[in-house]
Amino acid sequence: MTILKEYNSAEHALQYLARADKIAHRTAGEAVVLELVPRTARRMLDLGAGDGRLLALLKIDRPDAHGVATDLSPTMLDAARARFAGDAAVQVVAHDLDAPLDVLGDTGAFDAVVSCFAIHHCSHARKRALYAEVFALLAPGGVFYNLEHVASPTPELHEAFFAALGMTLADEDRSNQLLDVETQVGWLREIGFTQVDCFWKWRELAVFGGVKPL
């Protein structure tokens, strides 16, 4: 069982949901993702969607888009199903990010893949493999953007990030497997994404991603 399986615990999942809306600058990062995902996107995938918050925000300006929200935690999945109960265009699917993504659709099936504070729970090797699988799932011209918890360059800056949140290192989620944004941006370029960048960053929070060429 991987550390990520902690989110199978209702207690752990509910603790996260209670904290999520209070994460400093989260809405700024979300706004960047909403700006970057084309409003013409018709099929969207949210990896590690939690209660479906980011996908729901994307659907506001893309009400006719079809969405797939995935998560591992039964508690998160129940919350997402409740959120999208009135939207037949959204499918909520149980999926472990350590498992291949090909079970979620055909190659080239999605116009946009997004994720929010989820992939950093995967091992570094799995992160890179996951990005390659995302590339395969995207239609030509499709986009991938990840609002993520990334590593600080020094222990002092890591501690300062938690202090800025009103927390200490003792509060850190032990399932975190943080990696610097530069390495991950480099991987996306190697995989074949274009227009790759880190589009927004505040301390250990970042939005990065790119476009699958036509």
Sequence and secondary structure as in RCSB ss.txt:
>XXXX:A:sequence
MTILKEYNSAEHALQYLARADKIAHRTAGEAVVLELVPRTARRMLDLGAGDGRLLALLKIDRPDAHGVATDLSPT
MLDAARARFAGDAAVQVVAHDLDAPLDVLGDTGAFDAVVSCFAIHHCSHARKRALYAEVFALLAPGGVFYNLEHV
ASPTPELHEAFFAALGMTLADEDRSNQLLDVETQVGWLREIGFTQVDCFWKWRELAVFGGVKPL
>XXXX:A:secstr
  GGGGGGSHHHHHHHHHHHTTSTTHHHHHHHHHHHS TT  EEEEET TTSHHHHHHHHH TT EEEEEES HH
HHHHHHHHTTT TTEEEEE  TTS GGGGS TT EEEEEEES GGGS HHHHHHHHHHHHHHEEEEEEEEEEEE 
  SSHHHHHHHHHHTT  GGGS TT     HHHHHHHHHHHT EEEEEEEEETTEEEEEEE   
